[in-house]
Amino acid sequence: MKEAKSFLDNQQMDDCLHDKTANELKLLVKTRLAMEDQFNEGRKKKSVLWGEVLKEIKEQIPTFKLTKDEVIRKFLNLSTTYKRIKDRIMSKGRTSSSWEFFDDFDEVYGTRYSINTKKDLTEPTLEHATDEEENIVEVKPARCSKCKKRKSDAAADFLGFLKEQANREQARHDEVMEIERKKLRLEEERMKVFGDLKDILKSSLKNKRI
């Protein structure tokens, strides 16, 4: 049972870490999009503006650990995901998506986005990286399916753990039952011996009387 409790504690810790990361991403997206006009004005270098984004995030989440470069990379990955989803839903004649950040991005970029002119999307922060952004290699955004897979694997591990515990309990039960059967056989043999001795004594007494 201690192993089961430890397993559940680890699972809860993983879920908490996942929720913490999700909250940090939400704050990153909202903070960055709120400064969209400043990024478009060009009065400040984007490196300076990204520094302000990071400062704003840390003021709200002091434990935030990502660097400025990592923050930029995260946002670029998310914006790439938004563009891909936007292309797909517009090609199907739809206007919305269940992606958790879609509404935030679409509120800022949606009215300027056209499936027929996606290569002409002039939003520099989405299509063209500058300053430090130019040196950042984009990586594929984390997908929710990874989180689902992690939970699915954890559930499978837990079921495997329960199955193993059940097998151990069954083995212990079988062992106890075997011991009880041996005791019963010994008791039967002992009673048989007593019965034989009783018959011998009766026979002996009968012979003496004769």
Helices and strands as residue ranges (DSSP letters): H 2-34, H 36-41, H 46-60, H 68-91, H 102-109, G 110-112, G 115-120, H 124-127, G 131-135, H 144-209
